[in-house]
Amino acid sequence: MSHPLSRILVATDMSARSDRAVERAFQLGAELGLPVEALLVLDDALPEDLLAPLHDKANAQLEAICARCADGRPYTVSVQPGDPTEEILKAAVPEETSLLVMGPHRPRPFLDSLRETTMQRIVRRTAAPVLLAREPVTGPYTGILSLLDYGAVSTAALHMGAALAPSARITAAHAINIPYAGALDTTGAVQMDLQVAFQEDAKAEDAAWRERTDLPAQLTPDTHMAQSPPMSFVADLTQGGQYDLITAGAHGRVGAARSYLGSLALDLMRNPPCDVLIARA
């Protein structure tokens, strides 16, 4: 499977958090030969006499940042008044945008437990793949951890990761889920037999997926597997620092309710251990 890459859109709010997103967008643009568009959305609730000079100042600042990062490569700058979510969604048209890059949101533990972050709303409502750029940019991605459920969505995310980092080593990972494991009243021996059975099923599913799927050459032959909550599993795998990008699928149709994004995608966006790519089939 190949992804026709055409343009990178990076959304910034000019904060230090989003500087890494801009730098990553231009690194990817340089490596893949893609133009970059930088988008800044200003609060349109401001009075017009304040908004106009703010627009000019922000445009000049963003132009300077992009010129420094672009190193002579093509880019465009857009500063728009409006609601950030709506303006980013308008700009991130899947037919024109290969990738939307954003920085991590400002942590607000209480409010975040009650409502979606801007990135979560955007991922839920766009068909374009979204890259959450958390880490400082030191070069191309070198290690990708691809989280799999063996469906089309997580497979598409793996392929997109391969397209963004053609030289990176990709390792697949699958968290084995035993339904109602905590509620099962079983002896130690029965519990062990159940775990072995689910592990064997997962290995068989992995082998079948590798057999039927056209996979990138940089994917390693072995898949990490564990009977563990997905985020605990991810934390264990990433604590050594060998991965600088995680890929995962966004489940549910575009625009569906928040819960349909999938708990793993939501958790990764809220607490990313490194850069995270969320994609759809």
QUIJOKA-V126775 format. One record per run of one state. SS is the DSSP state (A for helix, B for strand, O for the rest). FROM is the first residue (numbers start at 0). LEN is the number of residues. If there is no record, write none. Layout:
ss/from/len
SS/FROM/LEN
SS/FROM/LEN
//
This chain:
ss/from/len
O/0/6
B/6/6
O/12/3
A/15/17
O/32/2
B/34/8
O/42/5
A/47/23
O/70/4
B/74/7
O/81/2
A/83/8
O/91/7
B/98/5
O/103/5
A/108/6
O/114/3
A/117/8
O/125/4
B/129/4
O/133/9
B/142/5
O/147/4
A/151/13
O/164/4
B/168/7
O/175/5
A/180/3
O/183/4
A/187/25
O/212/6
B/218/8
O/226/3
A/229/9
O/238/6
B/244/5
O/249/8
A/257/4
O/261/1
A/262/8
O/270/4
B/274/5
O/279/2
//
